[in-house]
Amino acid sequence: MTHPPAAVAVSGPGPIPALIVTNGGRRQLVLSERWTRRLLFCDRVAELKLRLDEHPVAAVLTETRDADGSPVPAAIRAWVHRNPRVPVLLWSGAGEGALREILDLSAAGGDIRLILRPRDDLSTALDRLLAPGALNPGAVPALLRGVVLAAPACIQPELTLAAYHAWPKPSVQDWADALGVTRQALNRRLGAARFGRASLVLQHFSAAEIAIRLTQGARLRDIAAAMGRPDERSLRRRLSRLGTRSEQMRDEADFRSLIPRIAAGIQLRF
């Protein structure tokens, strides 16, 4: 299996079309002024598609349904396929339908970011994801396309959220909370689909995040600091689970070779 190169975040000063439904009192949108000045608001798919075709954009911010209830991800899938390096920020809950739509856009080659509603503050998330010099999406695209989409459909939504919770501070509790289940229930879901425990899945997914940053030239000590780790030993242990060492992670080809190992490593063998 081949994987497209990781998309690079476009965090320049360009416009950001935003399909956010606020009419009818559905939601009071609270955003810092710096974002209200930059976002080009619309509330229907047709208008969003017109904005996307007008000129190059820095990113796209959208809910999964427009004001008429039409699905936005399906409507922009072809555009995402033509523009795989433009981040698409989906502001959504963690419902099964939304998570499957994320996978569909990812399969089209997109750099799909997730802003969880109502858990994530929208302005703070935009600051993090689109700040000048923001990091690229890390291992998420490769994990979604190479691991999650290859998994049984029944467990794909849970694994999708795992990919988004693997960096920078992977937490089984946060992953379970985002799904609205207990840690025990999450482990039962994974076990029923013949996957290892949630902690094992996150360890493998976070190892992918460590590895791809090494291929991009980051130092292991700096990756450890970003993860809030006091030293590099736990990172080395995670890499060793994949049969590799930090010194081996020199380029994108090295990283891609880990994807089949991750897919195999999180599944039960009996």
Secondary structure as UniProt FT lines:
FT   STRAND          16..19
FT   HELIX           23..25
FT   HELIX           33..38
FT   STRAND          39..42
FT   HELIX           45..54
FT   STRAND          60..62
FT   TURN            67..68
FT   HELIX           72..82
FT   TURN            84..85
FT   STRAND          87..92
FT   HELIX           96..107
FT   TURN            108..109
FT   STRAND          111..116
FT   TURN            117..119
FT   HELIX           122..130
FT   TURN            132..133
FT   TURN            138..139
FT   HELIX           140..143
FT   HELIX           144..148
FT   TURN            149..150
FT   HELIX           153..155
FT   HELIX           156..164
FT   HELIX           172..179
FT   HELIX           183..192
FT   TURN            193..194
FT   HELIX           198..215
FT   TURN            216..217
FT   HELIX           220..226
FT   TURN            227..228
FT   HELIX           233..241
FT   TURN            242..243
FT   HELIX           246..248
FT   HELIX           252..256
FT   TURN            257..258
FT   HELIX           259..265
//
